[in-house]
Amino acid sequence: MNITTIRVTKETLQKLKDIGKKEETYDEIINRLLKYAKDNQNKN
């Protein structure tokens, strides 16, 4: 597994924490959001 670091503001980090599920990693949260965005991009 390749790992990298991304910079986010403390506000963005808190938003990720707020929508994350217990024991969910930031990688899992971001991937869930990306999947949601992709699945819903053509529904406008």
Secondary structure as UniProt FT lines:
FT   HELIX           10..19
FT   TURN            22..23
FT   HELIX           26..40
FT   TURN            41..42
//
